[in-house]
Amino acid sequence: MRQLRWLSFALCLLAAVASGAAEPPDGRAVLGRMKAWLEPTAPSTRRLAMTVRSAKGTVVEWKAAQARGIVDGNPFVLTVVLDPPDVRGTALLIEERAGQPNAEWLYVPYLRRVRQVLPVNEFESFLNTEFTDSDVGFINLTDRKVTLLGDGQVNGVAAYQLLEVPADPRTFTRIVTWVAKDTGQPLKREYYDVADRLWKVETFEDVATVQGTPVAQHVRMEDVQTGYVSEYRISDVAVGVQIPGALFDWQQLAQAVDHPLWK
């Protein structure tokens, strides 16, 4: 009987050691999984309805169309504002380049010209919202140090907690991100300003699966310092659609709003 008790104790001890010996995931790998969750590789289109609320209750709304695709091996994302009329035709094109900063071009109708956005300005406000150009484009894994802080929970969902430190701290000194362990879905991101104070909080909600592609249908960004809130809702997601490569040509951004793809 004593031998059985010792055998049982030894087996339990071995199981505990084995479970504790599992190596935690690499922080960059977790962020890469989140990037894959957010950025479908198959060509796709969607509609965005953006709402901006000030601390005083003022509300501004606009609608946009977005297309994602790959040209010559590089992923592109194009966001075109469809409404209201005063900003209709504004277009932001972002090209992801492996091992390099993303290339960005912005067309503003009233200026009638395309401006190339420098890498240092990729965190500029997008159309005076709490979102930046980077938030509607790609997560750049090469411009930041990523560290796994540990485990956590967001609304009862088990998550990994990451620390992202951008190479250029002129906009954010750090970003704390929670990523769902089971799916890789981003749950929450906290952005800290140049004084290392909490500045913005981003959440991803109402997840749906469209043609095998997960989509966070409601993304919310709150500026906790000013009380402003920007959020967008995604609809009309189409995956695997035919998107002409010319749509991702920065020299044709002025005509992007009238492309038949949005009809």
N, C-alpha and C positions, 0 to 999 in steps of 0.2 A: 504493500500500500504506500509506504514511504517512497519507494522508487517511482510509483505512478505520479505521486504529488510532485516530486522533483522533475520528472519528465514534463508534466504539464506546465510547471513554472518555467522550465527552460524553453519550451516552445513559445510561451507567451513573451518571454524576454527576447527571443530571436525575432518574433514578429514586430515587437516594438522597435528594435534596433533597425530592422529592415525598412519599416515605414519612416523612421527618422532619418535614414540615410539617403532618402531621395533628394536629389539636388534641386534647389529652387530654380525656376525658369530664369533665363537671362532677360533683363529688363528691355533690351532692344528687341528681342524676339517677341515679347509681349506687345510692344508698341507696333511692331511689324504686323502682328496678327490683327491688331485693331485697325491698322491702315488698310489691310486686305478686306476687313469687314465693311469699312466705310467707302472704299473705292472699287467698284465692280470693274473687272477687266473686260467684260463683254460690252460692246457698244450699247449705249442706253440713252434715253431721254426722260425728262421729268418736268413737272411744273412746280414752281415755288410761289407761295403766297406769303409775303413778308409783312409783319406788323411791328411798328416801332412805337413804344409808349414812353412818354416822359414822366418824370416824378409828379408833374402837375396834372397828368391825365390826358395830355394832348396825344392824339393817335395819328400816325401816318401809315398808309398802306400802299404797297406796290406789288405787281405780279411780274414773274420772270419765267423764262424757259431755260432749260439747261441740257447740254448734250455732252456725253463723254465718249471718247473713241481713241484709237491708236493710229498714228501716221508715221511711217518709216521707223517703227519700233518704239516711238515715244508716245506716252499717254498725253491726251489733251482733255481739258474741260472748258467749255464755253458757257457763259451765263449772259443772257440777253434780257434786258428789261422790256416788257411789253406794255405796261401800264403803271402809272398815269402818263398822260401825253407829254408833260413837261420833261420827263426823263426817258421816255420811250426811245429805244434804239441804243441806249447805253450798253456797251458790251465789254465784258472782261474775258480775255482768253489767257489760259495758263498752260504752259507746256512743261511737263516733268522731264528733266534730263538727268540720267544716271550719273551719280558722282559729282554733279554740278548744281548750282542754285537753279531754281525753277525760273523759266522765262515767262514774263507777263506783259500783256499789252492791254491798254484800256482805251476804248473809243468813247468820246463824249460828244453827242450830237451838236450841242450849241457851239463847240469849238471846231467841229468838222475836221478833226484830226485824230490820229492814233498816237498815244503816248506810251512808250515803253516804261514799265515800272521797274525800277532798280531793285535788286535783292534786298537792300537795306530798307526799302519802303513796302515790302510785302505784307507788313502788319498794319498798313494804313486802313482807316475805316472804309468799309465798302458802302457807298451811297449814304453816308452819315448814319450808319447803323452801328450797333455794338459789335457786329461781326467785322472781320478784316478780310482783305483779299485772300489771305491764306486759308481762312475758314471755309471759303467756297471753292477751294482748289485741292491741293494735295498736301499731305503731311510729309514734310521733308525729314527723312531719317538721318541725313548726313550733316545737318547743321546744329546738332545738339548732343549733349551728353545725357544718357538715359540710365537711371539707377532704379532697381527694384527696392522699394521701401519695405514691403511686406504684404500682409493680407489685410482685407477689410471687407466692409459691406456697404452697399448703397441700396436703401429701400428693401433690405432683406436679401439682396442678391450678393453672393460671394464674389469677391473681386480681388485682383492684384492692384496694389497702389504703386504708382510710378512717380519718379521725380525726373522732369525734363529741364535741363539747363541749356538755353540757347547759346550758341557761340557768340552772337551779338546781343548783349543785354540792354540795348538802348530802348527797347519797348517792354519786354518782359524779362525779369531776372530768373524766374522759374515758373514751371507749370506742374501742378500735381494732378495726376490723372488716375481714375479708377476704371479698370477694364474687367468685364465679366470673365470669370475663370472658364466657364463652360463654353461660351460662344465667341469671346473676343470682342463683344460689343462695348463701345465706349459708354460709360454710365454718367460720369461727371468729370469736368476739368476745371481746375482753379488756376487763374492767371494772377501773378503777382507783379506789381509795377516796379519801376526803377528804384523806389525806396523800400522794396520788399514788403509792401502792404498788399493785402488781398484786393484785387481790382475787379475781376470779372469771374463769374461762375457760369459754366456751360453745361446743360443737361440734354440728354438724348432720350426721347420717349416714343411711345406708341409704335412699337416695332411690328412690321408686317413683312412677309416674305412674298416677293413678286418674281415668278419664274425662277425660283431657286435663289434669288438674291435678297438678302435681308435689307430692309430700309427703315431707318428711324424717321417716322413721318412727322415728328414734331421736335424741332431743335430750338432751344431757348438759351439766350445769352443775357445775363443780368450784370449791369455795372453796379456793384454794391456801394460804390463811392458817390455816385450821382443819383441812383435810383432809376435810371433809364433801363428799359428792357426791350430787346429785339428778339423776335422769334419768327421762324418760318415753318410752314407746313408744306409737305411734299404730296403731290398727287399725280395721277396719270403717268405712272412709271411704266416705261416700255423697255424691255431688255432684249438684246439681240437684233435691234433694228438696223437697217441700212443707213449709214450716215456718210455722205460724200466727204472726202478728205478736204475739199476746197472750203468747207465750212470752218475748218480749223486754220485757215490762212489769215494771218493778222492783217494782210493788205486788203482783205475783203470784209473787215469788221463793220464798215459803214452800211453794208447791205445785209448783214446777218439777221436783223430784225424782220426782214421781209422774206426770209427763206421759207419755202413750202413745207419744210419739216415741222414748223410750228402750227400749221393750219389744222 
